[in-house]
Amino acid sequence: MATISNLGVGSGLELGSLLDQLTTAEQAPLTVLKQQQSSYQTKLSAYGQLQSMLAAFQGTANQLSKPSFFNAATATSSNTNVMTATGSNTAAAGNYAVNITALAQAQSLVGTGQVKQDAAIGTGTIHIDFGAITGGTLDTNTASPTYGKYSGAGYTANAGSTGFDIKIDSSNNTLQGVRDAINKANAGVTASIINDGSGAPYRLVLNSNNTGATNSMRISVTSSDGTSALSDLVANDPAGTQNMQQTVTAQNAALTVNNIAVQSASNQVSGAVQGVTLSLAQTGTSNIVVQRDTTSIQNGVQAFVTAYNNLQKAASSLSAYDPSTQTASPLTGDGVLRVIQNQIRGVLNTPQPGSGATAITTLTQVGVTFQLDGTLALDSTKLTKALNDNPAGVTALFGNDDGTSGYGNQLSTTITALTSSKGALTAATDGINRSLKDLSDQYSATQDRIDATVANYRTQFTQLDVIMSQMKNTSTYLTQQFNAMNNSSGK
């Protein structure tokens, strides 16, 4: 049988165009399915936006549900050159007079000068302990041959500490190698080399990484080459042989708070004033004022109001209807959205339990009120007054450690129920996803059926083309024969 490369060639008919029209007609159901899919996708996106807004609102409610949030305090130093202060939610309001007589320091030791940094010294194992130097006298006269060394002192290593071992061998037995080995050991010591400009200028400097009297170093050396070269460089026992000079003494910070003596191994002092961290900068005096952090509380309540308003505006936009164009939004008339709005408003409009004439039971009492458009507004002045007059009442209005009472707890519980695996919003979302899968399956099945139908049309049209082509060929042949016969008989 003859073959046809393009429909209509054999018959001269517009079979290709006809096939395209039939294909378009067959695909009409796909257009309907696509429209349904688009509608569901739009609704699913709207639910996703709603879920995001609910999560943001729940986050602000959770913050207000914690009583500790309303206990946040600020700590202010009258002399920030001497110290700064940071309050926490455990700080006790009050005024505190602080006098700093000493800052915490980290010990610093310096070795004897070396002519070269890369000359071999000796091998062995350096052992570093940390502890406290007790008693004795430190020579602080820089002109003295025993400057920076103790006489009559004792040393007590920190309990439970085994110290650090640092191996020095032929690969690192120079001044530079010793420095690098100590730094690589992460032993709580930083080593460096200084050049003092003398004939033997290179000196090893060891600095304890931590401040405080119990972070003084004791350094011993076990030689592996039979010489004392490595020991002569770094061995230093405050209660014995001292081959290094102490240029900075390890000491605690010393201060008084309201005339009560306090010591701290760090210049970040916690606990001297309840719930406040003091950052010491220099010796001197300063007054610390600790008071309730009303600004943070104001910001927290404002964030709560803003998050609710964002939720309300999103809900209004997603459910709006334009009568002039008769255009609906994705969630116009949606039952799940109504459930969400009604439940949240129900919580906000239900007074909290309270007792006594000064009890705070409603949001209105702290300056949070509903507007005509359904949003909330915050009167900061009224909230500040409530915080000053009845801080415990404001705290209880929003939250409680029982996780149940207070608007913060109740709203969080409500939103969790709505968005949980069995919640209304989740159920609606799951339903849409199932519908989208069903539509996808229908689309695939319909597409397969259309493809088969169009293929059948193409086969039939091709057969028609072949038959028409053959008939044309036969007609042409017969015409030629008749013409030939007529011409022959005419002669």
Buried (B, 14 or more C-beta within 10 A) or exposed (E): EEEBEEBBBBBEBEBBEBBEEBBEEBBEBBEEBEEBBEBBBBBBEBBEBBBEBBEBBBBBBBBBBBBEBBBBBBBBBBBEEBBBBBBBBEBEBBEBEBBBEEBBBBBBBBBBBBEEBEEEBBBBBBBBBBBBBEEBEBBEEEEEEEBBBBEEBEBBBBEEEEBBEBBBEEEBBBBBBBBEBBBEBEBBBBBEBEEEEEEEBBBBBBBBEBBBBBBBBBBBBEBBBEEBBBBBBBBBBBBEEBBBBBBBBBBBBBBBBEEEEBBBBBBBBBEBBBBBBBBBBEBBBBEBBBBBBBEBBBEBBBBBBBBBBBBBBBBBEBBEEEEEEEEEBBBEEBEBBBBBBEBBBEBBEEEBEBEEEEBBBBBEBBBBBBEEEBBBEBBEEBBBEBBEEBBEBBBBBBBBEEEEBBBBBBBBBBBEEBBEEEBBBBBBBEEBEEBBEEBEEBBEEBBEEBEEEBEEBBEEBBEBBBBBBEEEEEEEEEEEEEEEEEEEEEE
